[in-house]
Amino acid sequence: MELSPQKQRTRRAILDAAAGEWAQDPAVSLGSIAAAAGVGRATVHRYFPDREHLRSALTSDSWAALHAAIVEAAPGSGPVLEVVDRIVSAMVHVGDRVLFLFASTGEEPSRADASIAGAVDEILVAEIRRGQQDGELDSTVPAQWIQRMVWSIVYTGLHATGDGLVARHGVDDLIRWTLRGAISAR
């Protein structure tokens, strides 16, 4: 059943609020999520019967948001370091989703999310391999190592904003600067 535009906005508000709240505190209550969304707890339960349904929907929605942001960063167009910069900016833009995914998904994405999570990884690894072949990125380490460095540094930067160490508007540049030092060809 298709949701009306108003119900779509309400559902989106709940998912966005849940991402922001759970990114900071995975144990936050549904009442806090409802308050952050500007709705009552009963409204949250109307859309998501329990915490697990909300978490599952948010996980799928977060992978989709991350994938869309990375695709919008135009991988494959331009020098690899510029593409990686755009991908990092895309990841920072959906930072609450990235932090939520790190905090909640454990080792592997669910079966339902494996395809889109794999597509996110494939885009990044393809750019890394292209950069290694072009001599822009360090080719003495495996592409998957650099991929993990990207994820780790993005996570560290996003987490640092939550801790008040870095302002959200400045973390993008700091992450890119750190990454370039870590992955550029030597």
Buried (B, 14 or more C-beta within 10 A) or exposed (E): EEEEEEEEEBBEBBBBBBBBBBBBEEEBEBEBBBBBBEBEBEBBBBBBEEBEEBBBBBBBBBBBBBBEBBBEBEBEEEEBBEBBBBBBBBBBBBBBBBBBBBBBBEEEBEEEBEEBBEBBBEBBBBBBBBBBEEEBBBBEBEBEEBBEBBBEBBBBBBBBBBEEEBEEEEBBBBBBEBBBEBBBEE
